[in-house]
Amino acid sequence: MEAGRVLLADDMGLGKTIQAIAAIELFHKYLDVNKVLIICPTSLKYQWKSEIQKFTGRYSLIIEGLIHKRKELYSEKDFIKIISYGAGRNDSEFINNWGPDLMIIDEAQRIKNWKTQTARSVKKIQSEYLIVLTGTPLENRIDEIHSIVEYIDRYRLGQKNILTCSILFQKAQLNTGYCIYLALRNLFLPG
């Protein structure tokens, strides 16, 4: 949290959305965050809007439609804007011009493959603060976890140490889930 970038990796149904909404309020109150961008799958945009209204009473703007309409919506003075991954891929210039203070990336497995255009575009969007949510942390391959964590803190995992373990286990056809657990546990232990 000191760096303003957080990974919230928890199983589905344990309240990541509510925790992120509470974090929005804390970031606003204590860190003067006034522009929040939520990037999520298209199917979750209205759920985010509903949950934000329910728990905070705040209005949030869903940005959708044709490019000229979306461009216009980015210039609106709303506190929270919600977009799909497709808009994140196509509108990064408009988003960076608007300049969100805080970004929330929901269902971060959508950016786990660093080779895709969506992952590359979303990772180019700039914000001082970032919250990344994923409900499938250990179902991913090690290079996919690396892609997500690198987005949060590009220096935390380094280039080789975590990927080497994965490659060795995959060549030996061993369970990489255990390798992922060990590698992440050792990297994220304090001190």
Secondary structure, DSSP 8 states (H G I E B T S, - for coil): -TTSEEEEE--TTS-HHHHHHHHHHHHHHHH----EEEEE-GGGHHHHHHHHHHHH---EEE--SSHHHHHHHHTS--SEEEEEHHHHHH-HHHHHHH--SEEEESSGGGG--TTSHHHHHHHH---SEEEEEES-TTSS-HHHHHHHHHHH-TTTSTTTHHHHHHHHHHHTT--HHHHHHHHHHHHHS--
